[in-house]
Amino acid sequence: MAKLEGKVALVTGASKGIGAAIAKALAAEGAAVVVTYANAKAGAESVAASIVEAGGRATVVGGDVTKAQDAETFVQTAIDAYGRLDILVNNSGVYAFAPLEGITEEEFHRQFNTNVLGLLLVTRAAAKHLGEGASVINISSAITSLLPAGTAIYSATKGAVDALTGVLANELAPRKIRVNAINPGYVETEGTHSGGITGSEMEKGFIAMTPLGRAGQPEDIADVATFLASDASRWMTGEHLVASGGLN
């Protein structure tokens, strides 16, 4: 029997990269998946189509995680389509790097609104419907232990995600809802290609510091998410699983 048969999952930012891989992996284990997107509708529809073609169930919904009403709409879409919600993956995130003198108020708020406020708003909306045994998975980053120069805003947002994972784990534990984080290392995605990181000296540096000697792939993170979503991790909450090939 599939590990997640009968479960319903909501994955934010699932139109590409790590989010897309997680959505597909959860569906492959039997979960019905709500695929959310901010701008890339075609990408989200492609992810959902691939899930359906493989015999799974998927629904697409667009919106902005930084807006409370959109967060509610994401969750209500799951309830309307499948009648329940068991798994929430807070994957939506943005990043940009700059030295201290290059930090702007606009960029600070852009990253904190998506990476931190968005997580809180979607989790708040989802918590009304999550029951005993439900799993919330926050996508953080191994950058919180590396803390490289030029990443002040992004590192701070992911440090906040790490802290919130613990707070929410404690807050939701009386309802037997588990909250854990995955802290990926360097992962090759559409974003690293479009952002010019793939093939750059920065990428070479990350790989050189990674004991397993390669860039991570979205599927590497998706497998960890599947574990955290399943009953195999039933005795884990408030944890941070660093999936980085040793880069931490």
Phi, psi and omega in degrees: 000140179297145185299330188242023181303130179085356180270158176236130183239146173240123180240117179277150180060045189258017182279345182196175172058220183299318181299317179297316180296321179295315180303315180293320181293318178296319179296322180297336178264012172106353181282143166280138190235131170265118183261114180256155179213157176263310183230330188273071182299317182298320179296317179296318179294325177294318178299312181297319180297320180293326177293314181295319179299331179274004178097009181263186180238134181208146177228144182248139175213137180258158178162180185246117183298341182277359179250124184301320181294322178292322177300317177297321180296319177306309185292318181296329176299318178296316181294316181295321184280322190231353173084000182194174174213128184239335186225130174238126174246110178273088184256337184307132180194153176229158178208156171197144184246143179198150174289170184309316183290347180263002181287135178237156177299320182299315182290323176303309183291326178300312182288317180292324180297316181283310189284332185246301180300318180301317178300316181294317182294317180290320179295320178299316179295319182289325187300334179296337187245348180285139181244188181302132181090357180291158183230127172252129182237118179260133177268107179260223181195146174292352180297339181290343174256339180277315177051055180290153177302146176086007183239029189306309185292309183298315178300321179294321179295320182284332171297322177295320178298318178300315180295316181297327178301316178292316181299312182291328176299317178291320184289324184264353181302322179300337178265007178062034173258128182264144178227120180225165179237149168249131179247090181289151169275212179288123181235131178282122181221178174303325180294322179289333176286309183292332180274001177077011181280320179298127181087357183273172176295328177299314179298316179301322179294316178299314182295322179298330180271356183266112184306324180281357164074024176206167172286146174288158175244152181308326180295332177298323180280324181299323179295325177291320179297320178299319177300312182293333179283339187267169178290350177296338179253026187299340182256021181239126170206148183074014184264159177235109180266112181276112179248088193222007185066017181098001181278081178196000000 
